Amino acid sequence: MKAFVLERYGKKRALRSAEMPTPELRDDEVLVEVHAAGVNQLDTKLRDGEFKLILPYRLPLVLGHDVAGVVVEVGSRVRQFKPGDEVYARTDDFRIGTFAQFVPVKEASLAFKPKNLTMEEAASIPLVGLTAWQALIEKAKLKKGQRVFIQAGSGGVGTFAIQLAKHLGATVATTTSAANASLVKSLGADVVVDYKTQDFEDVLRDYDMVLNSQDGKTLEKSLRVLKRGGKLVSISGPPDPDFGKQIAAPAFVKLVVRLLSSGVRRKAKRRGLDYAFLFMKANGSQLREITRLVETGAIRPVIDRVFPFESTNDALAYVEAGRAKGKVVVKIK
Ligand SMILES: NC(=O)c1ccc[n+]([C@@H]2O[C@H](COP(=O)([O-])OP(=O)(O)OC[C@H]3O[C@@H](n4cnc5c(N)ncnc54)[C@H](OP(=O)(O)O)[C@@H]3O)[C@@H](O)[C@H]2O)c1
């Protein structure tokens, strides 16, 4: 099969287009013919070597986490899927590789593709959709009537998280530059802060939750917009001790992780707030819930650009530049 392969870690290092063997299917997996693959910041960060400690992959590695496609084969223990089914998924860590013509996906991580979406639209959803789900619902238990500040509302995670928060009945504030204000309003944002001309900490007060996706300074300022009992969930670090446990890290990594977040955890505690880091996981049953929300029209995908398969490196560069309005997808079939 054709695939885009990471041979050596390196900043902005191009993936090599190569002929690779189709990965062997395990009993609990489904082989998916990839029609489209979503591109994520995680792909560019992995390529750069930023995740070596947390996700120690062996190279060469076919990159790519999000897939939409058609089932071509199922393992002996698979019950819910059959050849011909249209599906989508965020593949599991250490079993990624959607920038390829075929990828095996664990049955437990797979869901039927929303019927009202194209393959490209479906491929744009899993990683960011599950991130929003796990941040707002699992970690913060966001409720109707609560107020949430979702940073970078025009990005991949933001465009999904705004819609999910509105569906849950929350009031949503977000940051974006002026050019994207109408986009985030159309997704349901109630308060829009232009981060280039305004400081969000001057505008927002007494929020129940912040979804932090930016740098350390932004994280620090986010503490000030929350009310006592509020939750600060960060997807851009620093990792917390629970994350060390989640990845079953060796003792020294657990210690590093604890130290990295000790400052923000201490400050949060002093203000009566809860700090949690989220590193999203593949999850087929949550993705099924997302399918339902997409099919009822509660959530729609927002796609900025679709690149042809041969331009996968250009798609990664576009995402890395950090200006995407919604999602970037590679069309493979
Ligand atoms: N831990 C996890 O499980 C997890 C999961 C998913 C993502 N992430 C991380 O979360 C971050 C966001 O991911 P993403 O996929 O949403 O990124 P993205 O799609 O690349 O974000 C691009 C958007 O961010 C906006 N933006 C850039 N700087 C901003 C700022 N200072 N304030 C507000 N908006 C700003 C841009 O709008 P303008 O053009 O208007 O500036 C653009 O629309 C990344 O660091 C990613 O690695 C973590």
The ligand as an SDF file (V2000), in Angstrom:
LIG
                    3D

 48 52  0  0  0  0  0  0  0  0999 V2000
   -4.2430   16.8560   24.7110 N   0  0  0  0  0  0  0  0  0  0  0  0
   -5.0420   16.4550   23.7210 C   0  0  0  0  0  0  0  0  0  0  0  0
   -5.6470   15.3860   23.7830 O   0  0  0  0  0  0  0  0  0  0  0  0
   -5.2110   17.3450   22.5090 C   0  0  0  0  0  0  0  0  0  0  0  0
   -6.1510   17.0290   21.5380 C   0  0  0  0  0  0  0  0  0  0  0  0
   -6.3360   17.8950   20.4640 C   0  0  0  0  0  0  0  0  0  0  0  0
   -5.5570   19.0500   20.3650 C   0  0  0  0  0  0  0  0  0  0  0  0
   -4.6240   19.2920   21.3180 N   0  0  0  0  0  0  0  0  0  0  0  0
   -3.8000   20.5380   21.2610 C   0  0  0  0  0  0  0  0  0  0  0  0
   -4.6700   21.6470   21.3550 O   0  0  0  0  0  0  0  0  0  0  0  0
   -4.1700   22.7270   20.5950 C   0  0  0  0  0  0  0  0  0  0  0  0
   -5.2480   23.2030   19.6240 C   0  0  0  0  0  0  0  0  0  0  0  0
   -5.4910   22.1820   18.6850 O   0  0  0  0  0  0  0  0  0  0  0  0
   -6.3600   22.4510   17.3770 P   0  0  0  0  0  0  0  0  0  0  0  0
   -6.3520   21.2220   16.5700 O   0  0  0  0  0  0  0  0  0  0  0  0
   -7.6630   23.0440   17.7290 O   0  0  0  0  0  0  0  0  0  0  0  0
   -5.4500   23.5750   16.6830 O   0  0  0  0  0  0  0  0  0  0  0  0
   -5.6630   24.3340   15.3020 P   0  0  0  0  0  0  0  0  0  0  0  0
   -6.8770   23.8320   14.6280 O   0  0  0  0  0  0  0  0  0  0  0  0
   -4.3770   24.2810   14.5600 O   0  0  0  0  0  0  0  0  0  0  0  0
   -5.8990   25.8490   15.7870 O   0  0  0  0  0  0  0  0  0  0  0  0
   -5.8620   26.8490   14.8570 C   0  0  0  0  0  0  0  0  0  0  0  0
   -6.7210   28.0080   15.3120 C   0  0  0  0  0  0  0  0  0  0  0  0
   -6.1860   28.5690   16.5020 O   0  0  0  0  0  0  0  0  0  0  0  0
   -6.4580   29.9640   16.5120 C   0  0  0  0  0  0  0  0  0  0  0  0
   -5.4820   30.6290   17.3600 N   0  0  0  0  0  0  0  0  0  0  0  0
   -4.1420   30.6610   17.2030 C   0  0  0  0  0  0  0  0  0  0  0  0
   -3.5660   31.3440   18.2150 N   0  0  0  0  0  0  0  0  0  0  0  0
   -4.5700   31.7500   19.0440 C   0  0  0  0  0  0  0  0  0  0  0  0
   -4.6330   32.4740   20.2490 C   0  0  0  0  0  0  0  0  0  0  0  0
   -3.5230   32.9300   20.8570 N   0  0  0  0  0  0  0  0  0  0  0  0
   -5.8320   32.6710   20.8250 N   0  0  0  0  0  0  0  0  0  0  0  0
   -6.9550   32.2070   20.2450 C   0  0  0  0  0  0  0  0  0  0  0  0
   -6.9700   31.5220   19.0920 N   0  0  0  0  0  0  0  0  0  0  0  0
   -5.7880   31.2970   18.4910 C   0  0  0  0  0  0  0  0  0  0  0  0
   -6.3580   30.3600   15.0690 C   0  0  0  0  0  0  0  0  0  0  0  0
   -7.2090   31.4600   14.8420 O   0  0  0  0  0  0  0  0  0  0  0  0
   -6.6250   32.8180   14.2430 P   0  0  0  0  0  0  0  0  0  0  0  0
   -6.1520   32.4770   12.8570 O   0  0  0  0  0  0  0  0  0  0  0  0
   -7.7990   33.7150   14.3090 O   0  0  0  0  0  0  0  0  0  0  0  0
   -5.4750   33.2110   15.1300 O   0  0  0  0  0  0  0  0  0  0  0  0
   -6.8060   29.1140   14.2920 C   0  0  0  0  0  0  0  0  0  0  0  0
   -8.1430   29.2000   13.8320 O   0  0  0  0  0  0  0  0  0  0  0  0
   -2.8920   22.2110   19.9220 C   0  0  0  0  0  0  0  0  0  0  0  0
   -1.8000   22.5530   20.7350 O   0  0  0  0  0  0  0  0  0  0  0  0
   -3.0790   20.7030   19.9540 C   0  0  0  0  0  0  0  0  0  0  0  0
   -1.8570   19.9970   19.9170 O   0  0  0  0  0  0  0  0  0  0  0  0
   -4.4300   18.4690   22.3900 C   0  0  0  0  0  0  0  0  0  0  0  0
  1  2  1  0
  2  3  2  0
  2  4  1  0
  4  5  1  0
  4 48  2  0
  5  6  2  0
  6  7  1  0
  7  8  2  0
  8  9  1  0
  8 48  1  0
  9 10  1  0
  9 46  1  0
 10 11  1  0
 11 12  1  0
 11 44  1  0
 12 13  1  0
 13 14  1  0
 14 15  2  0
 14 16  1  0
 14 17  1  0
 17 18  1  0
 18 19  2  0
 18 20  1  0
 18 21  1  0
 21 22  1  0
 22 23  1  0
 23 24  1  0
 23 42  1  0
 24 25  1  0
 25 26  1  0
 25 36  1  0
 26 27  1  0
 26 35  1  0
 27 28  2  0
 28 29  1  0
 29 30  1  0
 29 35  2  0
 30 31  1  0
 30 32  2  0
 32 33  1  0
 33 34  2  0
 34 35  1  0
 36 37  1  0
 36 42  1  0
 37 38  1  0
 38 39  2  0
 38 40  1  0
 38 41  1  0
 42 43  1  0
 44 45  1  0
 44 46  1  0
 46 47  1  0
M  CHG  2   8   1  16  -1
M  END
$$$$
